[in-house]
C-alpha cells in the first residue's frame, strides 16, 4: 500500500536458517518486492542495528524509511504516517506511531508527551517509574536519512566514554545503541520528532501465547477490510461462530464447530464433532473426532486423539477497558508455571481421551497421559 516502497530489510542477530530463507522467497514472490535478511554480528540494540547497516538502508537513494519492531501487531497505518509527516515539521523530521494506554500499563512502555496542537514530541521517557503520559510508543517509526546523524552522535559519545573507561571490549559496546533511551530522549523538544496517534488496534507480542490475542485482532480487522477471507456458514459445511479463517486446503467435517477467533492452517484435518475456540491450528495438524481445543496453539503436523481435551487459560487484556493492553506475563510465578495458553510444538502426538491443561509441550513429543500446568521437555 505504501507508494514507492522499494525494499524490505529484516534485521536480527539470529543465524539465518532454511525456514527463514523459504519464508523470504515465498514472501518476495507474493508481494513482488525484494526482501533481504541482514544478520548483526551481535545484538546491537534497536538503534545500533540500523546504524550498523546504514549503507544498505540508504543504497538506492532512499528519501525515507520505516522501522518496525518485529514483536508488535498493528493495523500499520504507514500511508497515514507518510501523509502526517508531510503536514508536520520539515523534510528532515521523524514520526513515532503512538497509541493510548491506561495509566497503570503506560509505565511498561515508552511514554510520549506531545504538544496537543502540533503533535511535536516535547518529552520522551522509556518505562518511567511514575506516570508521565497515556500516549505510548508503538515501536513503529518513519525516519529520513538524517536520523543517522543523531544515532552517529550517540555512537561517538559511547566511544569517548569507553576510551575513558579503558574497557577491553569497548568497541563492541559502543555499537549497542537504543533508539528509545539514547536517541528519542535527546530529540524530544528539538522540533525534529513528532507523534502520529492511531486509534487502530495495536498490541505487543511478547510470548507465544499472545499470538492468539493478535490473531483475534487481525481476524476482527478482516471482518471489516477483507470479509471474503473469513469462513461463512454454508449448507454441508462446519458450524462457524464469530471470526474464523480456514485455509482452502483444510478438510473440516460438517459436524465440527469452530470459533470465535480460530485460524486453521494449510492441510489441517478436523474430524467429526470437534470443537475449536480461541485457537490457532498450524499446517498439517490433525484433530481426530470429538476433540475439544480451547485457547491453544497446535503446532504443525501435530495430532490430537479422539475425545481428548486440550485447553489453556487466556491472558487477554481487560475487555471493559478500551485502552487496556496485554500484560507480558512471566512464565513462572512463585516457582510455578503461570496458567496460560497451551502450546503444542510441531509433531506432537496427544493420545485419545486425555486432558492437557495450561501446558507447553516441546516439539516431537508423544504423550501417554494427561498433564496439567507443566512444561513437557
N, C-alpha and C positions, 0 to 999 in steps of 0.2 A: 504493500500500500504506500510505502514511502517513495516519492518520486526521486529518480536519480540515484537510488541505492545501488552501489557498485559491488560491494563485497561484504562478507560476514567473516569475522575472525573469532575463533574460540580460544581463550587463553586459560591455562592452568599448569600446575606442575606435575600432573599425573602422566605416567607413561602412556602414550597412545597405544591402543590395542585393537584387535580385529573388529570387535563390536563397534567401537567408535568410528573406525575407518568405514565400515559398512554403512553406518548411520550417515556419515558425511556424504558418501557417494549418493545414497538414495535421496537425501535432502537436496543436494545440488541438482539432481535430475528433476525433482518435483518442483522446486522453486526457481529453477533456471538462473541461479546466481552462484558465483564462486564462493565456497566455504572452506576455510583452512583452520587447522588446529596449530597453535603456537605453544610450545612447551617451555615454561620457565625452568631455569636450572635449579631454582629453589623457590619456596613460597615467598613472593616479593610484596605481598600486600595488595590492597585494592588500587593503589596508585603506582606502585613500583612495577607492576606487570605492564601497564600501558606505557609507562616511561621507557622501560627496557625495550619494548617493541615499537617505539615511536616511528622509526623509519619505515617499518612495514605498514603502520597505520596511515602514514602520510604519503606513501608511494601512490602515484597517480593523481596527486594534487587535490586531496580531499579538502573540501571547504568546511565541512563539519562532520562529526561522527557521534553516534550514540554509544554509551557504555551501559550495559545491563548486567547486573549481578545475576548469577545463574540460579540462586536459591529463592527467587520470587516468582509468583504467578500474578498476572495482571491483564487488564484489557490492553495494556501497552499503547497509550494514546500518542504514538510517536509523531503522527502527522500534526496533531494539535500542538505538540511541543514545538515543532518547527514554526508553525504559524505564530505561536505565542512569542517565540524569540524574535521574529521579525517586527513585532509590535513593542517589544520591551528592550531597553538597553541599546547597546550599539552592536556593530558587526562582530565584536570580539567578546560579547557577554555569554555566560553559560547558564544552563537551565537545569534545575533539580526537579524531579517529579515528587510532589508531596501529597499526602492524604491525611485525613483526620483520624486520630486515635482517641480513646478515652484517657482521662487524666492519669490514671494509675499505670496503664500499659505504656503510655508515651515515654516513660522513664527507660524502657527497654530498647529505645530506638534513638536515632539521631534526631534532635528536636530543632525546628526552624522557627525563628522569629522574623516575620517579614513586614514591610510597610504595606498597610492594607490598601493603599491607592495604587502604588507602582509594582507591588509584589517583589520588590528588591529584598534580598536576604540581608538583614541587619545583624543577626546574631545566630551562631550555629554551635550547638553543644551535642557531642556524641554521648548517649546514655547518661544523662545528668543524674545527680543524686537527689535533686529536688525538682519540683515542677518548673518547666521553662515554657513549654508551648504544647498545644494539642496537634500541631502540624508536624508530621514526621516524614523523614527521608525514606522514599520507596526504593532506593538503590537503582534508579534509572535516570541517566543523565544525558544531556545534549551538550557536547563540547565543540569548540573550534580548536585549530592547531595552537592557538595562544595559550591553552591550558598547560602545554609542555614547558613554557617559560616558568609558570608558577610551580610546577612539580620539580623542575630543574633547580629552582632556588632552595627547595626543601632538601634536595639531594646534596647540593653544595654545603648547606648548613650541617647536614648529617655528617658529611665527610670532615668538615672542620672540627666538629665536636669529637669525632673519633680520633683525629690526629692528637687532640689534647689528651684524650684518654689513653692513647698509645695501645689501643686494643689490637690483639694479634689477628683476629679475623674481621677486622673493621670493614674491609672492602665489601664484604657480603652484606653486612648490616646496614650500610649506608644506602643500599638499593631498596631496602624494605621501607616502603612509603605507604601511609594510609591516607587515602583521599579525604576521608571524613575528618579525622582529627588534625592531620598535618596541612591539608590544603583548604578545605572549606572553612575551617575556623579562621584562617588568615584572610580568606577572600571576603568573608561576611563584612558588610558595611563599606566595601570598596567601590560599590556601583557596578561590579562585574558579575554578580551572582543573583539569579532570580529563581523563584519557585513557581511552578505551574501546579495548581491544586486540582486533583482529579476526584470526581465523585464515583468513578467506576470502581469495580472490585479490585482488590489488591490483597495479597497475603504472602507472608514468608513461607518457605517450605524447609523447615529445619530438621524434620525427621521423616522417615519413610512413611509413617502413618499419616502425616499431614497431606500426603498425595490424595487421600480420599476427600479431604475438605477442598483441596484445589480442584479435583475432578468435579465436585458439586458446583463450584463457581463457574467452571468452563461449560458444563452441561447447561447451566442456567443461562449463560451467555448465548449458547447455541439456540436455545428456545426463542431468543429474540432475533439473533442475526442469521442463523442457519438452521431453521426448524426442520429442513429436509434431512439433516444429519441424524435426527433423533428417531427412534423406533416408534411406530404407531400401533394401536390395537387393530388387528385385522382378523377376519374370519380364518380359522385354521392356524392362527399364529399364537405365540405365548401372550399371557396377560401382562400388559405394560402399565406400571403405576409411576407417574411423575416422569422425570427426565432420564431416559435410558439410551445409551449408544450401543448398537450391535454391529460388529464388523460383518460385511456381506458374506464372508466365507464361514461364519459361525453356524453351527447346527443346533437349533433350540427346539426342544419338544413343545408341542402346543399346550401342554398342561403345566408348563413352568410359569412361575410368577416372578417378574423382575421389576425392581425399582422400589422407591425412588433412588436416584443417584447411583446408577450402575453402569459400568463400562465393560463391554465384552469384547475381547480381542480376536485376532485372526485365528481361524481354525479351531475355535473353542467348541466343545461338545457339552450341551446341557441336557440332562435326561428328564424323564417324566416326573412331575410333581416337585421339581426343585424350586426352592425359594431363595432368591438372592436380593439383598438390600444393602445399600450404602457400601458397595464393594467394587473392586477392580479385579477382573479376571483376565490375566495376560495370555498371550497367544499359545495355542496348543494345549491348554489345560482341559481337563475332563471332569465334569461334575456328574457323578452317577445318580441314578434315580433316587428321588426323595431326600437329597441332601439339603441342608439349610446353611446358607453362608451369609453372615451378617457382620458389617464393619470389619471387613477382611480384604487383604491384598493376596490374591492367589497367583503365585509365580508361574512363569511359563513352563509348559509341559508337566505341570503337577496334576495329580489325580486325587479326587476325594471320593471315598467309597460310599455305597448305598446307606441311607439313613444316618449318615454322620452329620454332626453339627459343628461348624467352625465359626467361632464368634469372637469379636473384640469389643473393646469399650471405646466409644468415640471421645476425642479430646477437642470438641468444637468450641468456638467462641460463644459467649452468651448470646442466644438468639434474640433476647429482648433489648440488647444494646446495639444500635446500628453502627457504632464506632468501635465495637469490641474486635480485637484481633486474636488469632490463635496463640495460645501460650506455648512457648518452647519448653515442654515438659522434659525433665531429666529422666533418663532410662530407669534409674533406681531412686527410691526414696526410703529412708530408714532401713537400708540394706535389702529392700525387696523390690522386685520388678514393679514399676508403676503400671496399673491396668491401662492398656492402650489398644490400638488397632492390632489385630492378629495378622501376622505376616508369614506366608509360606514362601520360602525361597524356590528357585527353579528345581524341577524334577523331584518334588517332594511327594511321597505317597502316604495318604491317610487311609487307614483301613475302614471297613464298614462298621457302622453302629458305635463310633466313638465320639467323644466330645473334646474339642480343642478350644480352650478359652484363654483369651488375653496372653497369647504366647507368640514367640518368634521362633520359627523353625528354619534352620540354615539349609542351604541347597543340598540336594542329593541325599535326603534322609528318608528312610522307610520306617514309619512309626508302627508300633504294635499295640498301643493302648492309648487311653485318654490322658490329656495333660492340661494343667491349669497354672497360669501365672509363671511360665518358665521360658527360658531361652534354651532351645534344644540344639546343642552343638553336635 
